[in-house]
Amino acid sequence: MKTSKSSMLLMAFFAIMLCGCDANKGKVEELANQFIAVYNDGDKAAVYDLLPAAKACENLLISGSIGQADGINVEKDDSTGNYIATINELKQQRLVFTVDSVGGIQMIDTYGVFRLDSISNEIALKAGVPVKKLSDIEIGKLMDSEGDFISDLKQNKQTNFLWANYGGYSWIRNYSGVNVTMSFTVSNSSSQTVSGKDYYIVVSPSAESTGRAFPTKTIDGVDIAPNEEREFTVNEPSLYNYAKERDLSYTVDIKYRSESILSFLLNYGTFSGDEYDDYQKSLQKSETAVSEDKLTLNLKGQLGGSDDAVFTYDGKTDEGEVTFTVSGQKNVRKLKMGSYDKTTGKLVMKEYFTKGDYVGDFDGTWKDGVYQGVFTNTKGGKIDFKLVEK
């Protein structure tokens, strides 16, 4: 029986259609619907199960519910290989998925779904952070109170507005007994009055010869105007013998009562709106310095449960490789430079599957021929590593 020409063309058409069908899109849409359901229910545990990266960003909050204006539209981003599930084009709400090395679908990011806590959000706006352009996870990491950007703000905004200046100590013995007085001043270098309710002072005395620590003393703060200096004294008769022998020392620590450094930044910092751009420029300079250093690594050692890991990197090409054994099977991953601070030795290396999918970060210190720290994958899993020069 002969097949007609029209039938052959029809079969060819369906074959093309079947080949062009991307099965991953259906899986992505299914996971997207699951995420929307648990998010709208306010089930944080389930949200974190589907998007582990969000759990590490404590400043990201579930905000109301996700509304689907026109259903879910899934498209593949050919430049990254990721799948983008657009939930609401008007609100620019999108979910980002990737395909792992075994074909599984993993959710890695969102846009316009979470919101920053109020303090972080206000700092971000004042510092010129393009919150509508960055992904939720990018914003969460950027505004982490322990992260590099906030550390940069702390340094540039002089959040240590209050400075302690030591005045020494004195001792006395008379008819009424003995006493030791430790004195110091606190000055305010900011342009605003610092409220005494926002800080307190801890004085920690010790024996200078042995380092023996004595009970600390806590003093409530007082209001200090801009450029003003206030005097403080602490009396402690029990330290008389040490003071008399000139074997007394003490430290003065100013502790802020604000719930976090962010709130203190918000209350007392002055922003130009260029802080984010300046930070990005500093990162570019750092990356340039890294490329000029051309760091080369040839290491071996322990990576989690594997003690035969081999770690190589060529700074001239920004290419590297790490191999390790798990359950008797050899694994190979690619490496790229993340960041390197030559002064402190802090080194971040990024790991990828051989196909290019991002796996996680080696975050550690490179010093005296040893690279050690913690590796964190995209799901938040952490393992220790210690690698030494061959």
C-alpha positions in Angstrom: 0.0 0.0 0.0 1.5 3.3 -1.1 1.4 6.3 1.2 0.1 9.5 -0.4 2.2 12.6 -0.6 -0.2 14.5 1.6 -0.1 11.8 4.3 3.7 11.9 4.3 3.7 15.7 4.7 1.3 15.4 7.6 3.4 12.7 9.3 6.5 14.9 8.9 4.6 17.9 10.4 3.7 15.9 13.5 7.2 14.5 13.8 8.6 18.1 13.8 6.0 19.1 16.4 6.8 16.2 18.7 10.6 16.9 18.4 10.0 20.6 19.1 7.9 19.9 22.3 9.9 20.6 25.5 8.8 18.2 28.2 10.5 20.3 30.8 8.0 23.1 30.4 5.2 20.9 31.7 7.2 19.9 34.7 8.1 23.6 35.4 4.4 24.6 35.2 3.5 21.8 37.6 6.1 22.9 40.1 5.1 26.5 39.6 1.5 25.7 40.5 2.7 23.8 43.6 4.8 26.8 44.7 1.9 29.2 44.2 -0.4 27.0 46.3 1.9 26.7 49.3 2.9 30.4 49.1 -0.7 31.5 49.1 -1.4 29.2 52.0 1.5 30.9 53.9 3.2 27.5 54.4 6.8 28.7 54.9 8.2 25.2 55.4 6.8 24.0 52.0 7.9 27.3 50.3 11.5 26.6 51.6 11.3 23.0 50.4 10.6 24.2 46.9 13.0 27.2 47.1 15.8 26.4 49.6 17.7 29.5 48.7 14.9 31.7 50.3 15.4 30.1 53.7 18.9 31.6 53.9 17.5 35.1 53.3 15.8 35.9 56.6 15.0 39.4 55.4 12.7 38.0 52.7 9.0 37.8 53.8 6.0 36.1 52.3 3.8 38.9 51.1 0.1 38.4 50.7 -0.8 36.0 47.8 0.3 35.4 44.3 -2.4 36.2 41.8 -2.4 34.7 38.3 -3.7 37.2 35.8 -3.4 35.2 32.6 -2.2 31.7 33.8 1.4 30.6 33.8 3.6 31.2 30.7 6.8 29.1 30.7 9.7 30.0 28.4 13.3 28.7 28.2 16.1 31.3 28.5 18.6 30.0 25.9 21.4 32.2 27.3 21.3 30.5 30.8 19.4 27.3 30.1 17.0 28.2 32.8 13.1 28.1 32.6 11.2 31.2 33.4 7.6 30.8 34.6 5.8 34.2 34.3 2.9 34.3 36.8 1.7 37.9 36.4 3.2 40.0 33.7 1.7 43.2 35.1 3.3 42.7 38.4 6.5 41.2 36.8 6.2 38.1 39.1 8.4 35.3 37.7 9.7 32.0 39.0 13.1 30.7 37.8 13.9 27.0 37.4 17.0 25.0 36.3 17.6 21.5 35.2 20.1 19.6 37.2 22.6 17.0 35.9 20.2 14.1 36.2 17.3 15.9 34.5 15.5 17.0 37.7 13.8 20.4 37.8 14.9 22.7 40.6 13.5 26.1 41.6 16.4 28.6 42.1 14.9 32.1 42.2 11.9 34.4 42.0 11.1 37.9 40.9 8.5 40.2 42.6 7.2 37.4 44.8 8.8 38.0 48.2 9.2 41.4 49.9 12.0 42.7 52.0 11.4 43.5 55.7 10.6 47.2 56.2 14.1 48.2 57.5 16.0 46.4 54.8 13.7 47.8 52.1 14.1 51.4 53.3 17.9 51.0 53.4 17.9 49.5 49.9 15.8 52.4 48.5 18.0 55.0 50.2 21.2 53.3 48.9 20.0 53.3 45.3 19.5 49.5 45.1 17.5 48.7 41.9 15.1 46.5 43.7 12.8 46.0 40.7 15.6 44.8 38.5 17.2 42.3 40.9 15.8 38.9 41.7 14.4 38.2 45.1 17.3 36.0 46.2 19.8 38.6 44.9 18.2 41.3 46.9 17.9 39.0 50.0 21.6 38.2 49.8 22.6 41.8 49.1 20.8 43.1 52.1 22.0 40.4 54.5 23.2 42.2 57.7 26.3 40.0 57.6 26.9 40.4 53.9 29.5 42.3 52.0 27.3 45.2 50.9 26.0 46.0 54.4 29.6 45.7 55.7 30.6 48.2 53.0 27.8 50.5 54.2 28.8 50.1 57.8 32.4 51.1 56.9 31.5 54.0 54.7 28.7 55.4 56.9 30.8 55.2 60.0 28.1 53.3 61.9 30.5 53.3 64.8 29.5 56.9 65.4 30.4 56.7 69.1 34.1 56.4 69.9 35.6 55.6 73.3 38.7 57.4 74.5 40.5 56.0 77.5 41.3 58.4 80.4 43.3 56.0 82.6 42.6 54.9 86.2 43.3 56.2 89.7 43.2 54.7 93.1 42.8 56.1 96.6 42.9 54.9 100.2 41.6 57.1 103.1 39.6 56.9 106.3 36.5 55.8 104.4 38.2 52.9 102.7 39.7 52.2 99.2 38.5 52.9 95.7 39.6 52.6 92.1 38.2 54.8 89.4 38.4 53.9 85.7 37.6 56.9 83.4 36.9 57.4 79.8 35.1 59.6 77.3 32.7 58.8 74.5 32.4 61.2 71.5 29.9 61.3 68.7 31.3 61.7 65.3 28.0 61.7 63.4 25.9 64.6 62.3 22.9 63.6 64.5 22.3 63.3 68.2 22.7 59.7 69.3 20.0 58.7 71.9 21.2 57.1 75.1 18.4 54.6 74.6 20.1 53.2 71.6 23.3 52.0 73.2 25.0 51.0 76.4 28.7 50.6 77.5 30.5 47.6 78.8 33.7 48.1 80.7 35.9 44.9 81.0 38.8 45.2 83.5 41.7 42.6 83.7 45.1 42.1 85.2 47.6 43.4 82.7 50.3 40.9 83.7 48.3 37.7 83.5 45.2 38.7 81.5 42.9 37.5 84.3 39.5 38.9 83.6 37.4 40.6 86.3 33.6 41.1 86.3 32.4 43.5 83.7 30.5 46.7 84.4 27.6 47.9 82.3 26.7 51.6 82.0 23.5 53.0 80.4 24.1 55.4 77.5 23.3 59.1 77.6 22.3 61.4 74.7 25.3 62.7 72.9 25.0 65.6 70.4 27.1 65.8 67.2 30.8 66.3 67.9 30.1 66.2 71.6 32.2 64.3 74.1 30.8 62.9 77.4 32.8 61.8 80.4 32.2 58.5 82.2 33.6 56.9 85.3 33.4 53.4 86.8 34.3 52.7 90.5 35.5 49.3 91.6 37.1 49.1 95.0 38.0 45.4 94.6 40.6 46.3 92.1 42.6 48.4 94.5 45.6 46.1 94.8 45.9 45.7 91.0 45.7 49.5 90.4 48.2 50.2 93.2 50.7 47.8 91.5 49.9 49.3 88.1 48.7 45.9 86.9 45.3 47.0 85.8 43.9 47.4 82.2 40.4 47.7 80.8 38.5 47.8 77.6 35.5 49.9 76.7 32.9 48.5 74.3 29.9 50.4 73.0 27.0 48.1 72.3 24.0 49.3 70.2 20.6 48.3 71.4 19.0 48.6 67.9 17.6 45.3 66.7 20.2 45.1 64.0 22.9 47.1 62.4 20.4 47.9 59.7 18.1 49.8 62.0 21.1 51.8 63.3 22.1 52.6 59.8 18.6 53.7 59.1 18.4 55.9 62.2 21.8 57.6 61.9 23.2 57.1 58.4 23.2 59.7 55.7 22.6 58.3 52.2 23.4 59.9 48.8 21.6 57.2 46.7 24.9 56.2 45.0 25.9 53.6 47.5 24.9 50.6 45.4 26.6 51.9 42.3 29.8 52.7 44.3 29.7 49.1 45.7 29.4 47.6 42.2 32.3 49.7 41.0 34.4 48.5 43.9 33.6 44.9 43.0 34.7 45.5 39.4 38.0 46.9 40.7 38.4 43.8 42.8 37.7 41.5 39.8 40.3 43.4 37.8 42.8 42.9 40.6 42.0 39.2 40.6 42.6 38.9 36.9 45.9 40.8 37.2 47.0 38.5 40.1 46.4 35.4 37.9 46.0 33.1 40.9 47.0 29.5 40.2 46.0 26.6 42.4 47.1 23.0 42.5 45.6 21.4 45.6 44.5 18.2 47.1 42.8 17.2 50.4 39.4 16.8 52.0 36.0 17.8 50.6 33.2 16.6 52.9 33.5 12.8 53.1 36.0 12.6 50.3 39.7 12.7 51.3 41.1 12.4 47.8 39.8 15.6 46.3 41.9 17.3 43.7 41.4 21.0 43.1 43.1 23.0 40.2 42.6 26.5 38.9 44.5 28.6 36.3 44.0 32.3 36.8 45.2 33.1 33.2 42.2 31.4 31.7 39.8 31.5 34.7 39.3 27.8 34.4 39.6 25.1 37.0 38.4 21.6 38.0 37.6 19.8 41.2 37.4 16.0 41.3 36.3 13.9 44.3 34.9 10.4 45.0 31.5 9.7 46.5 30.4 6.0 47.1 33.3 4.8 45.0 32.3 7.0 42.0 34.6 9.8 40.7 32.9 13.2 40.2 34.2 16.0 38.1 33.1 19.7 38.4 34.2 22.9 36.7 35.5 25.9 38.6 35.4 29.7 38.1 36.8 32.5 40.2 34.2 34.2 42.3 36.2 36.7 44.3 39.6 37.0 45.9 40.9 39.5 48.4 44.6 39.3 48.3 45.0 41.3 51.6 42.8 39.0 53.7 43.1 35.8 51.7 39.3 35.4 51.4 38.7 33.3 48.3 35.4 32.3 46.8 35.3 29.8 43.9 32.2 28.9 42.0 31.5 25.3 41.1 29.5 24.1 38.0 28.5 20.8 36.5 30.4 20.0 33.3 27.3 21.0 31.3 27.4 24.5 32.9 24.7 24.4 35.6 25.7 26.2 38.7 26.3 24.0 41.8 27.5 26.2 44.6 30.3 28.2 46.2 33.6 27.3 47.9 33.9 30.1 50.5 37.1 30.0 52.4 40.6 31.5 53.1 43.7 30.9 51.0 46.7 31.3 53.2 50.2 29.7 53.5 49.4 27.1 50.9 46.1 26.0 52.5 42.6 26.7 51.2 39.9 25.8 53.7 36.3 26.8 54.5 32.7 25.7 53.7 31.1 24.7 50.4 27.4 25.6 50.1 25.3 24.3 47.3 22.1 25.9 45.8 19.9 23.9 48.1 21.7 25.3 51.2 23.6 22.1 52.0 27.0 22.7 53.5 30.2 20.7 53.7 33.7 21.6 55.1 36.8 21.4 52.9 40.5 21.7 53.5 42.9 21.6 50.6 46.6 22.0 50.6 49.3 22.5 47.9 50.5 19.3 46.3 
